[in-house]
């Protein structure tokens, strides 16, 4: 899918570009607000401390929205970069284990999180918590 650069270092699909979901409230509502084909990745922010790394994706089996703090004037950006790298690596390892038989909502935005995993059997696991500080996504499979 072709991506379009928006302000700074944020890239979006043609579906996402007309209506970016970037501020906290929009990210927390991503599950219902993002149409299929929505994709964004990169860095964006406003003000002096509302900068973040974004990974957002809406497709037929998942709704994923990560808004992880990075780049604000009061942040330790070396620490934030390490946390983001660990978080993203853990998430994609978890996602690879799932396969497409599961349906997944994964929203983690500046310390607020909501995860919902629908198992192939129909069992639903919901965790209302950010995994940013401790990205152990296997908790979604253990409950």
Order of alpha helices (4+ residues) and beta strands (2+ residues): beta-beta-alpha-alpha-alpha-beta-beta-beta-alpha-beta-beta-beta-alpha
